[in-house]
Amino acid sequence: MTEKLLREIGAKYELTERDAGEFGRLKVKGMKFVIRSFEAKGLGHVSAMEAKGFFGLMKMDTLIVTPDAIDLPLYSYDRILAMGNDTLIAECYDTLESPVSTETLCQVKDKYAFLPDRDPGKHWYDSIRLPGSISKKGKKITEKMDALASDELSAFLSLPAGPTKDPEAKRKKTEKYVEGLLKNGGPSTDVFKEALGEEKTKKLFREVLFRV
């Protein structure tokens, strides 16, 4: 699915792949990761991560859009297929200079309200998670979840945002979010810390996944 989402971004913004270096291919906790990093001209930084493991019984996709040229929020998409369950989490975080209407994201959320919701729990970043963010989990709904992923990304890319006025100020907001991930941890953050160590995990997050 990440390839399809990358094509959607590439149709609107020219993508140039960056070298992910030592992080391009990783083996962590029985999972094989392929990590890619891109510059999206006129948008910002994009990263994609695909993981497979446990004899193909578990698959994970991640797509992160870190805007700097345009005043869009940070976008994060995670998809996990495991034990017959399909989990989709698509969230936007407030790294904005100016407020933006998330009406189109909310419309997508309403359109797919029939899909089973997943309780996202409570997290340190809840105060900056924007309306229209989505968390779903269910079985035998992969085709509909694919459609949701595509529609949500399209809605994000079409949000009414202008060029960034102060790139450094916007970068600092993104950096604050990334440092929050590293400090507070989480399922994927903790796995990388255990496998790579704290310093390499910081490098992965700061230079490849988010580029701040």
Backbone as CSV, one residue per row, in Angstrom:
resi,resn,N_x,N_y,N_z,CA_x,CA_y,CA_z,C_x,C_y,C_z
1,MET,0.821,-1.214,0.000,0.000,0.000,0.000,0.853,1.262,0.000
2,THR,2.038,1.170,0.623,2.884,2.369,0.669,3.278,2.829,-0.735
3,GLU,3.488,1.883,-1.642,3.854,2.266,-3.014,2.736,3.075,-3.657
4,LYS,1.508,2.655,-3.446,0.357,3.380,-4.004,0.283,4.786,-3.396
5,LEU,0.504,4.887,-2.100,0.449,6.192,-1.443,1.587,7.095,-1.916
6,LEU,2.759,6.513,-2.118,3.882,7.301,-2.652,3.572,7.816,-4.057
7,ARG,2.895,6.986,-4.862,2.518,7.430,-6.209,1.535,8.594,-6.137
8,GLU,0.626,8.548,-5.153,-0.332,9.650,-4.982,0.395,10.952,-4.640
9,ILE,1.389,10.857,-3.767,2.171,12.053,-3.436,2.958,12.516,-4.658
10,GLY,3.578,11.549,-5.352,4.394,11.875,-6.524,3.611,12.486,-7.659
11,ALA,2.308,12.216,-7.719,1.475,12.806,-8.772,1.287,14.300,-8.555
12,LYS,1.489,14.746,-7.320,1.277,16.158,-6.997,2.592,16.890,-6.717
13,TYR,3.548,16.150,-6.146,4.839,16.739,-5.808,5.960,15.834,-6.319
14,GLU,6.930,16.416,-6.965,8.050,15.637,-7.510,8.845,15.003,-6.374
15,LEU,8.997,13.672,-6.429,9.710,12.945,-5.394,11.127,12.607,-5.836
16,THR,12.105,12.877,-4.977,13.491,12.495,-5.210,13.950,11.645,-4.041
17,GLU,14.334,10.403,-4.322,14.714,9.518,-3.219,16.076,9.897,-2.657
18,ARG,16.178,9.859,-1.330,17.431,10.099,-0.625,18.018,8.749,-0.200
19,ASP,19.308,8.736,0.052,19.964,7.532,0.534,19.677,7.366,2.029
20,ALA,19.049,6.259,2.388,18.752,5.999,3.804,19.937,5.402,4.538
21,GLY,21.036,5.167,3.820,22.267,4.686,4.438,22.097,3.375,5.176
22,GLU,22.653,3.308,6.370,22.642,2.076,7.158,21.233,1.645,7.572
23,PHE,20.275,2.580,7.449,18.915,2.273,7.879,18.032,1.751,6.746
24,GLY,18.593,1.640,5.543,17.798,1.213,4.393,17.183,-0.164,4.578
25,ARG,17.966,-1.065,5.166,17.478,-2.422,5.437,17.908,-2.820,6.843
26,LEU,16.941,-3.199,7.651,17.206,-3.570,9.035,16.481,-4.865,9.371
27,LYS,17.052,-5.599,10.321,16.358,-6.766,10.856,16.193,-6.529,12.353
28,VAL,14.941,-6.445,12.790,14.639,-6.094,14.173,13.566,-7.036,14.714
29,LYS,13.887,-7.744,15.794,12.899,-8.604,16.464,12.195,-9.560,15.497
30,GLY,12.956,-10.180,14.604,12.377,-11.120,13.663,11.665,-10.487,12.488
31,MET,11.688,-9.143,12.402,11.048,-8.415,11.306,12.119,-7.815,10.402
32,LYS,11.903,-7.921,9.091,12.806,-7.305,8.125,12.203,-5.984,7.656
33,PHE,12.939,-4.896,7.863,12.474,-3.558,7.529,13.169,-3.035,6.284
34,VAL,12.386,-2.413,5.407,12.929,-1.639,4.283,12.466,-0.202,4.489
35,ILE,13.425,0.710,4.623,13.113,2.105,4.927,13.605,2.992,3.789
36,ARG,12.716,3.861,3.311,13.042,4.762,2.208,12.746,6.202,2.615
37,SER,13.494,7.119,2.008,13.404,8.526,2.373,13.381,9.365,1.098
38,PHE,12.524,10.391,1.069,12.338,11.176,-0.142,12.253,12.671,0.171
39,GLU,12.640,13.466,-0.817,12.323,14.894,-0.804,11.158,15.100,-1.757
40,ALA,10.100,15.729,-1.284,8.953,16.051,-2.131,9.006,17.550,-2.414
41,LYS,9.370,17.903,-3.629,9.571,19.305,-3.990,8.285,20.101,-3.790
42,GLY,8.377,21.169,-3.008,7.212,22.001,-2.742,6.361,21.522,-1.579
43,LEU,6.730,20.383,-0.985,5.982,19.822,0.136,6.876,19.671,1.362
44,GLY,7.895,18.812,1.267,8.781,18.586,2.398,9.400,17.199,2.342
45,HIS,9.515,16.564,3.491,10.163,15.259,3.601,9.108,14.157,3.685
46,VAL,9.393,13.039,3.026,8.506,11.876,3.045,9.347,10.640,3.354
47,SER,8.856,9.785,4.238,9.535,8.514,4.478,8.524,7.376,4.427
48,ALA,9.010,6.226,4.018,8.157,5.035,3.921,8.902,3.855,4.523
49,MET,8.183,3.058,5.281,8.799,1.907,5.948,7.890,0.698,5.782
50,GLU,8.465,-0.399,5.303,7.726,-1.646,5.156,8.439,-2.727,5.957
51,ALA,7.673,-3.546,6.650,8.262,-4.609,7.460,7.462,-5.890,7.307
52,LYS,8.192,-7.003,7.275,7.544,-8.318,7.200,8.259,-9.255,8.157
53,GLY,7.499,-10.198,8.733,8.127,-11.149,9.631,7.200,-12.274,10.024
54,PHE,7.760,-13.159,10.848,6.996,-14.296,11.376,6.344,-15.080,10.239
55,PHE,7.211,-15.426,9.258,6.799,-16.253,8.119,5.653,-15.624,7.334
56,GLY,5.690,-14.310,7.243,4.681,-13.596,6.462,3.372,-13.383,7.187
57,LEU,3.307,-13.771,8.450,2.056,-13.630,9.209,1.845,-12.204,9.716
58,MET,2.905,-11.391,9.661,2.786,-10.015,10.125,3.422,-9.072,9.113
59,LYS,2.671,-8.034,8.747,3.174,-7.022,7.824,2.854,-5.639,8.391
60,MET,3.799,-4.742,8.239,3.615,-3.378,8.742,4.033,-2.372,7.676
61,ASP,3.238,-1.343,7.488,3.563,-0.243,6.574,3.481,1.067,7.342
62,THR,4.401,1.958,7.073,4.376,3.296,7.667,4.691,4.319,6.593
63,LEU,3.959,5.407,6.590,4.238,6.540,5.709,4.182,7.805,6.555
64,ILE,5.218,8.626,6.457,5.280,9.865,7.223,5.543,11.021,6.268
65,VAL,4.735,12.057,6.373,4.945,13.280,5.583,5.250,14.409,6.561
66,THR,6.437,14.986,6.412,6.874,16.083,7.274,6.978,17.347,6.426
67,PRO,5.913,18.128,6.318,5.940,19.314,5.458,6.860,20.395,6.018
68,ASP,7.580,21.063,5.113,8.332,22.248,5.518,8.154,23.399,4.532
69,ALA,7.923,23.073,3.259,7.739,24.119,2.251,6.324,24.686,2.264
70,ILE,5.389,23.889,2.759,3.986,24.299,2.802,3.480,24.077,4.227
71,ASP,2.558,24.924,4.668,2.124,24.889,6.062,1.007,23.873,6.286
72,LEU,1.354,22.605,6.080,0.462,21.490,6.380,0.885,20.857,7.697
73,PRO,-0.020,20.140,8.365,0.381,19.420,9.576,1.253,18.218,9.236
74,LEU,1.883,17.657,10.231,2.639,16.418,10.041,1.640,15.267,9.881
75,TYR,1.911,14.374,8.932,0.988,13.271,8.627,1.669,11.935,8.894
76,SER,0.974,11.056,9.591,1.532,9.741,9.910,0.496,8.652,9.617
77,TYR,0.915,7.659,8.838,0.042,6.529,8.481,0.733,5.234,8.900
78,ASP,0.030,4.421,9.671,0.533,3.100,10.063,-0.514,2.054,9.736
79,ARG,-0.046,0.936,9.231,-0.943,-0.163,8.857,-0.299,-1.467,9.334
80,ILE,-1.051,-2.266,10.045,-0.534,-3.530,10.570,-1.498,-4.652,10.208
81,LEU,-0.969,-5.665,9.548,-1.750,-6.865,9.228,-1.151,-8.010,10.031
82,ALA,-1.918,-8.551,10.988,-1.399,-9.613,11.842,-2.547,-10.468,12.374
83,MET,-2.366,-11.777,12.300,-3.356,-12.712,12.853,-4.766,-12.443,12.323
84,GLY,-4.851,-12.065,11.057,-6.150,-11.811,10.449,-6.717,-10.443,10.725
85,ASN,-6.076,-9.693,11.611,-6.536,-8.344,11.937,-5.865,-7.307,11.048
86,ASP,-6.637,-6.338,10.622,-6.143,-5.228,9.812,-6.320,-3.949,10.636
87,THR,-5.201,-3.322,10.991,-5.225,-2.101,11.799,-4.707,-0.933,10.976
88,LEU,-5.442,0.156,10.980,-5.051,1.364,10.245,-5.119,2.561,11.203
89,ILE,-4.020,3.301,11.251,-3.959,4.525,12.058,-3.423,5.637,11.162
90,ALA,-4.225,6.651,10.918,-3.824,7.798,10.099,-4.090,9.053,10.917
91,GLU,-3.022,9.767,11.249,-3.160,10.905,12.154,-2.399,12.122,11.645
92,CYS,-2.938,13.295,11.948,-2.277,14.565,11.652,-1.941,15.255,12.968
93,TYR,-0.752,15.854,13.024,-0.305,16.531,14.234,-0.036,18.000,13.933
94,ASP,-0.381,18.830,14.893,-0.297,20.282,14.715,1.154,20.770,14.780
95,THR,1.760,20.907,13.608,3.069,21.559,13.482,2.886,22.821,12.631
96,LEU,1.711,23.408,12.742,1.280,24.492,11.854,1.727,25.868,12.341
97,GLU,1.939,26.769,11.375,2.127,28.183,11.687,0.776,28.850,11.917
98,SER,-0.179,28.472,11.077,-1.527,29.034,11.158,-2.541,27.888,11.151
99,PRO,-3.678,28.040,11.838,-4.693,26.979,11.850,-5.163,26.642,10.434
100,VAL,-5.488,25.396,10.212,-5.989,24.957,8.912,-7.281,24.170,9.130
101,SER,-8.210,24.319,8.210,-9.467,23.571,8.305,-9.221,22.105,7.971
102,THR,-9.670,21.211,8.843,-9.539,19.774,8.592,-10.868,19.159,8.148
103,GLU,-11.728,19.987,7.581,-13.061,19.527,7.189,-13.001,18.343,6.231
104,THR,-12.080,18.388,5.259,-12.009,17.284,4.288,-11.591,15.980,4.967
105,LEU,-10.710,16.064,5.971,-10.327,14.869,6.719,-11.513,14.321,7.504
106,CYS,-12.278,15.212,8.100,-13.460,14.797,8.865,-14.504,14.166,7.954
107,GLN,-14.591,14.652,6.719,-15.537,14.075,5.765,-15.147,12.637,5.422
108,VAL,-13.843,12.396,5.269,-13.374,11.031,5.016,-13.673,10.139,6.222
109,LYS,-13.434,10.670,7.408,-13.711,9.907,8.633,-15.190,9.522,8.711
110,ASP,-16.062,10.459,8.364,-17.500,10.181,8.363,-17.865,9.150,7.291
111,LYS,-17.221,9.264,6.127,-17.504,8.347,5.013,-17.224,6.899,5.403
112,TYR,-16.194,6.700,6.222,-15.794,5.338,6.600,-16.173,5.008,8.046
113,ALA,-17.176,5.703,8.547,-17.631,5.463,9.922,-18.146,4.035,10.111
114,PHE,-18.522,3.371,9.013,-19.056,2.008,9.105,-17.974,0.985,9.446
115,LEU,-16.691,1.342,9.254,-15.609,0.423,9.603,-15.392,0.443,11.120
116,PRO,-15.040,-0.697,11.706,-14.910,-0.768,13.173,-13.801,0.130,13.708
117,ASP,-14.146,0.924,14.715,-13.174,1.817,15.332,-12.231,1.050,16.248
118,ARG,-11.048,1.600,16.403,-10.058,1.085,17.346,-9.829,2.150,18.405
119,ASP,-9.809,1.750,19.658,-9.549,2.708,20.736,-8.068,3.105,20.681
120,PRO,-7.776,4.373,20.374,-6.375,4.774,20.262,-5.670,4.894,21.599
121,GLY,-6.415,4.873,22.695,-5.812,5.034,24.009,-5.424,6.477,24.265
122,LYS,-4.711,6.703,25.344,-4.263,8.048,25.701,-2.759,8.156,25.488
123,HIS,-2.348,9.281,24.892,-0.938,9.468,24.577,-0.511,10.903,24.880
124,TRP,0.790,11.089,24.985,1.332,12.406,25.307,1.042,13.437,24.218
125,TYR,0.808,12.979,22.973,0.600,13.897,21.849,-0.875,14.178,21.562
126,ASP,-1.759,13.719,22.419,-3.198,13.896,22.165,-3.584,15.357,21.953
127,SER,-2.920,16.268,22.643,-3.295,17.691,22.561,-2.982,18.302,21.204
128,ILE,-2.081,17.671,20.423,-1.739,18.228,19.103,-2.257,17.346,17.962
129,ARG,-2.987,16.284,18.301,-3.586,15.444,17.245,-4.834,16.143,16.729
130,LEU,-4.912,16.331,15.421,-5.976,17.139,14.826,-7.240,16.334,14.543
131,PRO,-8.381,17.018,14.495,-9.642,16.359,14.117,-9.517,15.727,12.727
132,GLY,-10.189,14.612,12.546,-10.111,13.909,11.271,-9.114,12.767,11.304
133,SER,-8.327,12.671,12.385,-7.430,11.529,12.542,-8.272,10.266,12.735
134,ILE,-7.728,9.133,12.281,-8.520,7.904,12.206,-7.776,6.730,12.832
135,SER,-8.518,5.863,13.539,-7.962,4.631,14.084,-9.001,3.522,13.917
136,LYS,-8.674,2.513,13.090,-9.607,1.440,12.761,-8.942,0.074,12.932
137,LYS,-9.758,-0.939,13.227,-9.240,-2.308,13.328,-10.369,-3.302,13.086
138,GLY,-10.095,-4.287,12.230,-11.108,-5.288,11.967,-10.558,-6.412,11.114
139,LYS,-11.429,-7.352,10.752,-11.048,-8.490,9.927,-11.839,-8.488,8.624
140,LYS,-11.186,-8.997,7.577,-11.801,-9.138,6.254,-12.331,-7.804,5.723
141,ILE,-11.556,-6.731,5.932,-11.962,-5.397,5.467,-10.808,-4.705,4.729
142,THR,-9.830,-5.501,4.271,-8.608,-4.916,3.712,-8.875,-4.016,2.512
143,GLU,-9.774,-4.433,1.629,-10.071,-3.618,0.444,-10.630,-2.256,0.839
144,LYS,-11.525,-2.253,1.812,-12.123,-0.987,2.275,-11.088,-0.147,3.026
145,MET,-10.199,-0.800,3.761,-9.142,-0.071,4.472,-8.162,0.560,3.482
146,ASP,-7.889,-0.134,2.386,-7.031,0.437,1.338,-7.659,1.704,0.772
147,ALA,-8.954,1.643,0.533,-9.666,2.807,0.002,-9.624,3.962,0.998
148,LEU,-9.799,3.636,2.268,-9.726,4.650,3.322,-8.341,5.297,3.352
149,ALA,-7.296,4.496,3.284,-5.929,5.025,3.319,-5.695,6.005,2.177
150,SER,-6.152,5.631,0.990,-5.984,6.486,-0.184,-6.782,7.778,-0.055
151,ASP,-8.028,7.668,0.384,-8.887,8.852,0.521,-8.366,9.797,1.601
152,GLU,-7.855,9.244,2.693,-7.357,10.073,3.790,-6.107,10.852,3.357
153,LEU,-5.203,10.185,2.636,-4.007,10.878,2.156,-4.386,11.966,1.155
154,SER,-5.322,11.664,0.257,-5.767,12.665,-0.717,-6.358,13.883,-0.028
155,ALA,-7.152,13.625,1.028,-7.752,14.724,1.783,-6.681,15.558,2.467
156,PHE,-5.671,14.887,3.007,-4.559,15.601,3.642,-3.837,16.499,2.638
157,LEU,-3.517,15.946,1.475,-2.772,16.703,0.464,-3.578,17.875,-0.097
158,SER,-4.903,17.813,0.038,-5.756,18.880,-0.502,-6.146,19.915,0.558
159,LEU,-5.621,19.796,1.774,-5.945,20.780,2.813,-5.525,22.179,2.351
160,PRO,-6.331,23.193,2.680,-6.069,24.554,2.192,-4.931,25.228,2.961
161,ALA,-3.706,25.009,2.493,-2.538,25.566,3.173,-1.667,26.351,2.199
162,GLY,-1.065,27.417,2.696,-0.173,28.226,1.882,1.281,27.907,2.161
163,PRO,2.199,28.578,1.475,3.629,28.348,1.685,4.037,28.683,3.122
164,THR,5.018,27.974,3.617,5.546,28.237,4.952,6.235,29.598,4.980
165,LYS,5.921,30.393,5.981,6.513,31.731,6.097,7.821,31.714,6.879
166,ASP,7.894,30.836,7.879,9.095,30.739,8.714,9.489,29.268,8.847
167,PRO,10.272,28.749,7.893,10.622,27.322,7.903,11.309,26.879,9.192
168,GLU,12.132,27.729,9.781,12.843,27.345,10.992,11.879,27.168,12.169
169,ALA,10.905,28.064,12.286,9.910,27.941,13.350,9.082,26.665,13.171
170,LYS,8.749,26.367,11.922,7.973,25.144,11.648,8.820,23.910,11.949
171,ARG,10.099,23.971,11.585,10.990,22.847,11.864,11.065,22.574,13.373
172,LYS,11.100,23.633,14.161,11.192,23.464,15.614,9.946,22.790,16.183
173,LYS,8.776,23.081,15.603,7.549,22.416,16.048,7.606,20.922,15.724
174,THR,8.114,20.612,14.526,8.266,19.207,14.149,9.285,18.530,15.045
175,GLU,10.379,19.221,15.305,11.426,18.672,16.158,10.891,18.359,17.558
176,LYS,10.035,19.231,18.070,9.444,19.015,19.391,8.630,17.720,19.409
177,TYR,7.882,17.465,18.336,7.105,16.231,18.238,8.033,15.011,18.190
178,VAL,9.077,15.088,17.359,10.011,13.965,17.220,10.720,13.692,18.543
179,GLU,11.161,14.740,19.223,11.824,14.560,20.509,10.857,13.967,21.534
180,GLY,9.570,14.314,21.408,8.557,13.717,22.279,8.443,12.220,22.052
181,LEU,8.493,11.794,20.785,8.472,10.368,20.475,9.665,9.657,21.097
182,LEU,10.839,10.259,20.946,12.063,9.646,21.464,12.073,9.610,22.991
183,LYS,11.543,10.637,23.598,11.544,10.716,25.062,10.496,9.809,25.692
184,ASN,9.290,9.847,25.137,8.169,9.130,25.751,8.042,7.688,25.281
185,GLY,8.674,7.382,24.154,8.645,6.016,23.656,7.306,5.640,23.050
186,GLY,7.189,4.380,22.711,6.005,3.853,22.052,6.381,2.505,21.471
187,PRO,5.413,1.752,20.920,5.705,0.402,20.432,6.888,0.342,19.464
188,SER,6.856,1.131,18.377,7.933,1.050,17.392,9.209,1.717,17.903
189,THR,9.066,2.850,18.602,10.234,3.547,19.135,11.017,2.643,20.078
190,ASP,10.302,1.969,20.963,10.957,1.109,21.955,11.644,-0.081,21.297
191,VAL,11.020,-0.640,20.255,11.622,-1.771,19.541,12.938,-1.347,18.901
192,PHE,12.945,-0.168,18.255,14.170,0.316,17.628,15.245,0.626,18.667
193,LYS,14.855,1.215,19.778,15.822,1.524,20.838,16.499,0.258,21.350
194,GLU,15.704,-0.790,21.533,16.240,-2.047,22.042,17.191,-2.698,21.048
195,ALA,16.858,-2.598,19.761,17.662,-3.259,18.730,18.866,-2.431,18.285
196,LEU,18.680,-1.115,18.155,19.724,-0.254,17.601,20.482,0.537,18.657
197,GLY,19.878,0.669,19.836,20.451,1.552,20.838,19.850,2.939,20.710
198,GLU,19.982,3.718,21.755,19.326,5.020,21.795,19.870,5.995,20.763
199,GLU,21.188,6.053,20.594,21.788,7.037,19.684,21.432,6.759,18.228
200,LYS,21.502,5.501,17.818,21.154,5.166,16.428,19.672,5.389,16.162
201,THR,18.849,5.121,17.165,17.409,5.358,17.004,17.152,6.848,16.817
202,LYS,17.845,7.684,17.582,17.721,9.133,17.413,18.118,9.544,16.004
203,LYS,19.192,8.970,15.487,19.652,9.287,14.125,18.620,8.863,13.091
204,LEU,18.049,7.662,13.268,17.013,7.163,12.357,15.824,8.107,12.319
205,PHE,15.347,8.520,13.485,14.178,9.387,13.553,14.475,10.783,13.025
206,ARG,15.592,11.363,13.441,15.895,12.748,13.102,16.338,12.948,11.659
207,GLU,17.046,11.948,11.092,17.635,12.143,9.779,16.933,11.412,8.655
208,VAL,16.224,10.326,8.979,15.619,9.503,7.912,14.094,9.553,7.945
209,LEU,13.500,9.250,9.102,12.047,9.178,9.158,11.398,10.569,9.120
210,PHE,12.003,11.534,9.817,11.392,12.871,9.884,12.270,13.987,9.298
211,ARG,13.563,13.837,9.385,14.511,14.841,8.870,14.252,16.221,9.484
212,VAL,14.642,16.363,10.745,14.509,17.635,11.440,15.874,18.115,11.948
